[in-house]
Structure formats: C-alpha cells, structure tokens
Amino acid sequence: MSTPSDDWFTLPQIAEMLDVNPSTVRHWVSTGRLSAEKRGRRWLVSRDDLDEIMAQRRRRAGRPPILDLPPEQGEHRKGLSMVDSIDLSGET
C-alpha cells in the first residue's frame, strides 16, 4: 500500500486499514467525525486524526453488546410482518 507520506493517508487507504466501506470514511469526513484536508483532488487524513478514530473504534468495541432478547409470544418486532406475530398453532 503506497502512501503520499508516512504522516498522511487517503480515504481509501483508511477504509482498507479499518476494514470499512470507503463511503463510510467519506461519511465520517462529511459529518466531521474524521478531520481531513483536501490537497489537490485527494482528501488526506493526518496520522494523529487516524489514531484518534482508531482509538474511538477500540473504545466502542470494548463496550458490552446490547442484549437483543427474543420477542415474547405475540410481541411484534420492527421488521417483522403481521404474519410473523400470528399464532397458527390452533391453541387459544
């Protein structure tokens, strides 16, 4: 992987390093989550800013997962159709 310099990285390089879609990195830049500078036709991110986003991702990865409990009998969950919540067993 070639870099413009050891201290600056392109958005596709960052996407590859973080194993995310390049559009995700562009979104981070457009929303201000990741600082970048436009140099010519390229957006470049400094090593310090890359280190910060990597630290944020490590902190988030260290959090315990949110429990996703199975739905209770008859409970309707987002993304399920009405048919998914109907009991067809014949028991009343």
SETI-92761 format. One record per residue: residue number from 0; residue in one letter; chain; x, y, z of N, C-alpha, C, O in turn. Coordinates in steps of 0.02 Angstrom, whole numbers, padded with zeros to 5 digits. Each point is the difference from the previous one (the first is absolute). Example, Ala and Ser with C-alpha at 12.3 -4.5 7.8 and 13.67 -1.06 7.14 Angstrom:
BEGIN
NODE   n res chain   n_px   n_py   n_pz  ca_px  ca_py  ca_pz   c_px   c_py   c_pz   o_px   o_py   o_pz
NODE   0   A     A  00660 -00284  00390 -00045  00059  00000  00045  00060  00000  00052 -00001  00033
NODE   1   S     A -00070  00054 -00069  00042  00059  00003 -00039  00055  00037  00025  00055  00008
//
This chain:
BEGIN
NODE   n res chain   n_px   n_py   n_pz  ca_px  ca_py  ca_pz   c_px   c_py   c_pz   o_px   o_py   o_pz
NODE   0   M     A  00043 -00058  00000 -00043  00058  00000  00045  00062  00000  00040  00009  00046
NODE   1   S     A -00047  00033 -00097  00042  00059 -00004 -00037  00059  00032 -00061  00007 -00007
NODE   2   T     A  00099  00034  00041 -00029  00058  00034  00032  00063 -00027  00058 -00002 -00021
NODE   3   P     A -00095  00058  00022  00030  00063 -00021  00060  00018  00044  00050  00027 -00024
NODE   4   S     A -00054 -00042  00087  00056  00007  00047 -00016 -00044  00060 -00055 -00029  00004
NODE   5   D     A  00102  00024  00042 -00012 -00043  00058 -00050  00031  00049 -00027 -00035  00043
NODE   6   D     A  00014  00100 -00049 -00043  00034  00048 -00070  00016 -00027 -00041  00027  00037
NODE   7   W     A  00026 -00042 -00100 -00064  00015 -00031 -00026 -00060 -00037  00038 -00038 -00030
NODE   8   F     A -00104  00028  00033 -00032 -00058 -00031 -00060  00023 -00041 -00036  00046  00019
NODE   9   T     A  00024 -00080 -00075 -00059  00014 -00040 -00060 -00036  00030  00008 -00045  00041
NODE  10   L     A -00068  00066 -00061 -00060 -00031  00027 -00005 -00074 -00018 -00020 -00040  00042
NODE  11   P     A  00036  00019 -00105 -00001 -00071 -00015  00050 -00041  00042 -00014 -00057  00019
NODE  12   Q     A  00071  00086 -00004  00049 -00034  00043 -00028 -00011  00070  00009 -00053  00029
NODE  13   I     A -00042  00104 -00003 -00029 -00005  00067 -00055 -00053  00000 -00006 -00039  00047
NODE  14   A     A -00035  00039 -00099 -00054 -00050 -00005  00030 -00070  00001 -00026 -00045  00033
NODE  15   E     A  00080  00035 -00069  00033 -00066 -00001  00029 -00018  00068 -00007 -00057  00023
NODE  16   M     A  00039  00105  00009  00030 -00013  00066 -00052 -00017  00053  00011 -00044  00042
NODE  17   L     A -00069  00078 -00045 -00052 -00010  00051 -00051 -00052 -00021 -00046 -00016  00037
NODE  18   D     A  00054 -00012 -00097 -00045 -00050 -00026 -00072  00024 -00001 -00046 -00033  00023
NODE  19   V     A  00037  00094 -00051 -00067  00028 -00009 -00006  00021 -00073  00049  00003 -00037
NODE  20   N     A -00110  00010  00015 -00013  00022 -00067  00027  00071 -00009 -00006  00041  00046
NODE  21   P     A  00037 -00025 -00103  00025  00069 -00011 -00054  00053  00009  00015  00056  00021
NODE  22   S     A -00078 -00072 -00037 -00053  00050  00010 -00010  00016  00074 -00022  00055  00018
NODE  23   T     A  00037 -00103  00025 -00004  00012  00073  00051  00053  00020 -00016  00045  00039
NODE  24   V     A  00077 -00051 -00064  00052  00048  00016 -00019  00069 -00027  00010  00050  00034
NODE  25   R     A -00037 -00047 -00095 -00021  00064 -00028 -00056  00030  00043 -00002  00061  00010
NODE  26   H     A -00042 -00103  00015 -00054  00025  00045  00030  00029  00064 -00022  00052  00023
NODE  27   W     A  00071 -00087  00006  00032  00026  00061  00030  00068 -00013 -00005  00044  00043
NODE  28   V     A  00035 -00034 -00101  00030  00065 -00017 -00054  00052 -00009  00006  00056  00026
NODE  29   S     A -00059 -00072 -00063 -00052  00049 -00014 -00038  00021  00063 -00026  00056  00004
NODE  30   T     A  00022 -00101  00046 -00036  00017  00062  00046  00027  00054 -00023  00020  00053
NODE  31   G     A  00088 -00018 -00067  00047  00029  00048  00027 -00050  00051  00038  00019  00044
NODE  32   R     A -00058 -00081 -00050  00025 -00050  00048  00075 -00013 -00011  00036 -00017  00046
NODE  33   L     A -00014  00025 -00109  00071 -00010 -00017  00023  00063 -00037 -00030  00020 -00050
NODE  34   S     A  00084  00011  00074  00027  00060 -00032  00042 -00020 -00060  00038 -00048  00003
NODE  35   A     A -00046  00086 -00057  00038 -00013 -00061  00013  00066 -00035 -00037  00049  00009
NODE  36   E     A  00090 -00048 -00048  00019  00059 -00039 -00002 -00018 -00074  00023 -00053 -00020
NODE  37   K     A -00050  00099 -00020 -00001 -00011 -00072  00066  00027 -00028  00015  00059  00008
NODE  38   R     A  00022 -00103 -00040  00063  00021 -00032 -00003 -00022 -00072  00005 -00060 -00016
NODE  39   G     A -00014  00108 -00028 -00011 -00016 -00070 -00067 -00035 -00007 -00051  00027  00020
NODE  40   R     A  00052 -00087 -00048 -00062 -00038 -00008 -00010 -00050  00056 -00051 -00034  00001
NODE  41   R     A  00098  00028  00044 -00004 -00050  00053 -00019  00029  00068  00020  00057  00016
NODE  42   W     A -00057 -00095  00021 -00012  00015  00071  00052 -00040  00038  00008 -00060 -00010
NODE  43   L     A  00029  00094  00055  00051 -00032  00040 -00014  00008  00074 -00025  00052  00022
NODE  44   V     A  00041 -00104  00015 -00011 -00001  00072  00068 -00008  00033  00040 -00042 -00020
NODE  45   S     A -00028  00082  00071  00065 -00004  00036  00002 -00063  00043 -00052 -00028  00018
NODE  46   R     A  00112  00007 -00003  00010 -00058  00044 -00034  00012  00068 -00029 -00047  00027
NODE  47   D     A  00034  00108  00000 -00031  00014  00065 -00076 -00009 -00003 -00029 -00030  00045
NODE  48   D     A -00002  00055 -00098 -00073 -00008 -00007 -00019 -00073 -00011 -00052 -00023  00025
NODE  49   L     A  00093 -00013 -00063 -00012 -00072 -00010  00006 -00037  00067 -00041 -00044  00015
NODE  50   D     A  00092  00061  00024  00009 -00032  00065 -00061  00013  00045 -00020 -00044  00038
NODE  51   E     A -00007  00104 -00042 -00059  00017  00042 -00061 -00041 -00020 -00035 -00026  00044
NODE  52   I     A  00022  00019 -00109 -00059 -00039 -00021  00009 -00073  00017 -00048 -00035  00017
NODE  53   M     A  00110  00011 -00021  00014 -00070  00018 -00011 -00010  00075 -00026 -00052  00021
NODE  54   A     A  00047  00100  00020 -00011 -00004  00073 -00074  00000  00016 -00023 -00037  00043
NODE  55   Q     A -00016  00079 -00078 -00073  00002  00010 -00030 -00068 -00016 -00043 -00024  00037
NODE  56   R     A  00064 -00007 -00092 -00027 -00065 -00020  00019 -00054  00051 -00040 -00044  00014
NODE  57   R     A  00100  00048  00013  00021 -00049  00051 -00042  00008  00064 -00021 -00049  00030
NODE  58   R     A  00009  00112 -00010 -00041  00012  00059 -00071 -00027 -00010 -00028 -00031  00044
NODE  59   R     A  00000  00043 -00103 -00068 -00025 -00014 -00001 -00075 -00003 -00049 -00031  00022
NODE  60   A     A  00101  00000 -00049  00002 -00073 -00005  00005 -00032  00069 -00021 -00057  00009
NODE  61   G     A  00048  00093  00040  00008 -00026  00067 -00063  00002  00042 -00003 -00029  00054
NODE  62   R     A -00049  00063 -00079 -00063  00004  00037 -00037 -00066 -00004  00004 -00034 -00051
NODE  63   P     A -00040  00016  00104 -00039 -00061 -00004 -00056  00008 -00052 -00027  00055 -00008
NODE  64   P     A  00010 -00108 -00026 -00052  00004 -00051 -00068  00013  00031 -00014 -00020  00056
NODE  65   I     A -00028  00054 -00094 -00069  00011  00021 -00036 -00067 -00007  00004 -00032 -00052
NODE  66   L     A -00040  00012  00104 -00036 -00064 -00002 -00057  00004 -00050 -00040  00047  00003
NODE  67   D     A  00036 -00095 -00047 -00055 -00004 -00047 -00039 -00063  00017  00011 -00053 -00028
NODE  68   L     A -00057  00061  00074 -00039 -00056  00023 -00052 -00020 -00051 -00026  00043 -00037
NODE  69   P     A  00010 -00107  00033 -00053 -00021 -00047 -00067  00029  00021 -00011  00012  00060
NODE  70   P     A -00034  00000 -00108 -00064  00030  00017 -00043 -00048  00041  00004 -00061 -00008
NODE  71   E     A -00044  00091  00051 -00048 -00039  00039 -00054 -00025 -00047 -00009  00027 -00054
NODE  72   Q     A -00028 -00079  00076 -00055 -00027 -00040 -00047  00056 -00020 -00025  00036  00043
NODE  73   G     A  00013 -00028 -00108 -00048  00049 -00025  00029  00070 -00005 -00034  00045 -00026
NODE  74   E     A  00095 -00033  00049  00029  00067 -00004  00020  00015 -00071  00029 -00043 -00034
NODE  75   H     A -00044  00101  00010  00018  00020 -00068  00066  00038  00002  00006  00050  00035
NODE  76   R     A  00043 -00074 -00073  00066  00032 -00004  00005  00038 -00065 -00028 -00021 -00051
NODE  77   K     A  00064  00076  00051  00011  00038 -00060  00032 -00045 -00053  00046 -00037  00015
NODE  78   G     A -00070  00041 -00075  00027 -00040 -00054 -00037 -00065 -00011  00012 -00033 -00051
NODE  79   L     A -00057  00015  00096 -00039 -00061 -00009 -00068  00019 -00029 -00027  00054  00015
NODE  80   S     A  00001 -00097 -00055 -00066  00013 -00028 -00053 -00022  00050  00015 -00032  00050
NODE  81   M     A -00077  00050 -00064 -00055 -00019  00044 -00005 -00075  00005 -00017 -00027  00053
NODE  82   V     A  00032 -00009 -00107 -00005 -00073  00000  00049 -00030  00050 -00016 -00051  00030
NODE  83   D     A  00074  00082 -00019  00049 -00026  00046 -00025  00001  00072  00025 -00039  00042
NODE  84   S     A -00073  00081 -00026 -00023  00005  00069 -00066 -00038  00012 -00026  00001  00056
NODE  85   I     A  00000 -00035 -00107 -00062 -00037  00008  00016 -00072  00020  00042 -00033 -00030
NODE  86   D     A -00076  00010  00082  00008 -00069  00023 -00045 -00046 -00041 -00061  00004  00004
NODE  87   L     A  00093 -00047 -00044 -00038 -00045 -00044 -00004 -00071  00028 -00020 -00046 -00035
NODE  88   S     A  00038  00037  00098  00001 -00067  00030 -00070 -00027  00015 -00008 -00060  00012
NODE  89   G     A -00042  00103 -00011 -00067 -00022  00015 -00016  00001  00074 -00058 -00009  00019
NODE  90   E     A  00108  00019  00023 -00012  00005  00072 -00024  00069  00018  00026  00049 -00027
NODE  91   T     A -00074 -00044  00071 -00027  00064  00019  00019  00019  00069 -00019  00054  00024
//
